[in-house]
Amino acid sequence: MKHIAILTCLDACKVCTGAGCLKAWNSRSRGFASYAGEAVQLDAFLHCNGCGSDPASDPGMAEKLDRLSSMGVSAVHTGVCTRKGPDRQEYCPNIAKICTLLEQRGIRVIYGTH
């Protein structure tokens, strides 16, 4: 069985319920369409550590990412809220660092949830 997680922007939590991500997950649509018919489990729904903080030096973020690794999470999908700008083509700097930290732990990063 595959184990995955979803990473979202902490600031977006001010207006986001996570419903779009979870609806796409439950229906195996949009960013999760490739899992249709597979044995896969959503193990975590986590947020970045906020704007202006450095994920690489945050012990709480390290604990979160180590936990994902120890649980056997093989992929983390990043929510649409993690890309900034009018064209949403680039991760914000904190999310980009978190993605690098995930990849250093052998966890694949996939853009897109809903």
N, C-alpha and C positions, 0 to 999 in steps of 0.2 A: 504494500500500500504506500502511495506517495503521501507526503505530509507537506502542506504549504501554509503560508501566512500572508497577511495583508499588512502593508505599511502605509500609513496616512500622515498627513500634515497636522501637527498639534493645533496650529492656528485655525485650520479648517473646522476643527471640532466645535468651534463657536457657533457654526451654522449647520453642521453636517451630523446626521444621525447614523451614518454608515449604511443606511437602507439601500442605496444604489449598489454599493459593493456587495452587500449580502444578497440582494435580489439576483444579481448576476451570478454569484456563487451558487445559490440554490437552484437556479435554472440552467447552470452550466452554459451561460451565454456570454457574449462579448469577450472580455479578457480571459474567461475560464472555459470557453468553448472547446479548447483542446483536451479538456478532461472528461468530456462526455463519454459515458460508458466505462470509465476507469475507476478503480478503487483508489479514492483520494480523500483525504481528510483535511479540513481547515482547522489548524491547531492554534493559531494566534491571530489577533487583530491588534496591532501595535501602532504607536504614534512616535513621531520624531521627538526630540527633546527641546524643541522650540527655537525660534529665531534668535540669533545672536549667541547661541551656545555652541561649543565645539564637541560634536559627538565622539571624536577620537579621545578626548580627555575626560569624558563624563563616565564615572563608574556605573551609574544607573543604566546607561546605554550599553556599556560592555556587558553588564549582567543580563540585559534583555537579549542581546545577540548571542551570548554564550548559551542562554537557555534554549533559544531556537535551535542552535547547533546540537545541544545535548538531547533534544526531543526528536532529532532526525529530520528536521525541516529541510527539504531539498530545494525549495523555491519560495521566493517572496515576491508577491505581486505588489507593485506600487500603485496607489490610487491616482486618479486623475488630478487630485488636489496637490500632488507632489511636484507637478511641473508648473512653472511660472511663465509670465509674459503673455502677450496677446496671442501668440501662436502656440503656446504650451509645448515648446520643443525642448526646453532644457529643465533639468531638475534644479531646484533651489540648491544653494551650496551645502546646506546641512544634509539634505536628502542624498545628494551626490556622495558625500562622505560616508553616510550610512551604507549606501549601496556598495562602496568600496570595502567597507568593513565586513559586510555580508559576504562578498565575493572572496575576501581573504579567508573566510571560514568555510569556503567551499559551497556556499549557498548561492544558487542562481537567482539573479534579479530579473524580473519580467515587468515591463511597463504595461499597466492597464488592468482595470477591474471592470468598470462599466462604461 
